[in-house]
Amino acid sequence: MAWALDLDGVVWLEDEPIAGAAEAIAALRDAGEHVGFVTNFSFGRRDDIAAKLERHGIDASDGVITSAMAAAAMVPSGSRALVCAGPGVVDELQRRDVETIDASDPTALGATFDVVVVGYHPTFDYRGLTRLSHAVRGGARLIATNDDATYPTPHGLIPGGGSILAAVVAASGVEPIVAGKPYEPIADLVRRVLGITDLSDAWMVGDRPSTDGLFAQTVGCKFAQVLTGISSADKSSDTALNLPIENLHVYADLAAFAKMIVGS
């Protein structure tokens, strides 16, 4: 059986581990399960995310798949990209021999780009928005790592990459190609990297039905929702969202669901 686990809201909240998650992952692997990780968080480099998992006592050798990887895979080698995103996106683009210019660079206004790549970026501002929208209006393809409007933290929700993307879309008048969950570009990566061949025996575990639940449908696997991130037990409207997903499983946390799968 293959498991694809979301990270934020399932394994941790920013730097705070979610109780029982590391032990649940270890129990799944001890039972012979294949466990990989798939996240819409694009700011961090894949190696840094793997290292963070290791610091949390979680083996990352089965694979870490990020929306930055999915977005970069859509950009041809040799392209020129204007980037409003973190080092994770820049690293993945440079792995593909893509020239990257940060949207904070004043010389970007009026320059020509093949693509504009948008993800979470904490220093996004009006001047950057002007450069990004100008490049898109000039013909650059608009690619987004994800369209999640919010991001869970220990202190509550903060604006996510999708909120930044919405500003670029409004300013440019162009709809984006979205690489991350729940869309096909990252689904293709998950199938290949995690080696999922029998989809009837695979699970996606996440906290956001509108992203992770729909992503499970895109991949073609089952979905289990945990209530430790975007959704919680006291926000019942977040738990189902009337998604047409058969056999929806909702559990308090990853530990509770893993216990159901492998036993105590």
Secondary structure, DSSP 4 states (H G I P E B T S, - for coil): -EEEE--BTTTEETTEEPTTHHHHHHHHHHTT-EEEEEE---SS-HHHHHHHHHHTT---TT-EEEHHHHHHTTS-TT-EEEEES-HHHHHHHHHTT-EEEETT-GGGTT---SEEEE---TT--HHHHHHHHHHHHTT-EEEES---SEEEETTEEEE-HHHHHHHHHHHH--PPEE-STTSHHHHHHHHHHTT---GGGEEEEES-IIIIIHHHHHHT-EEEEESSSS--TT-GGGT-TT---TT-EEESSHHHHHHHHH--
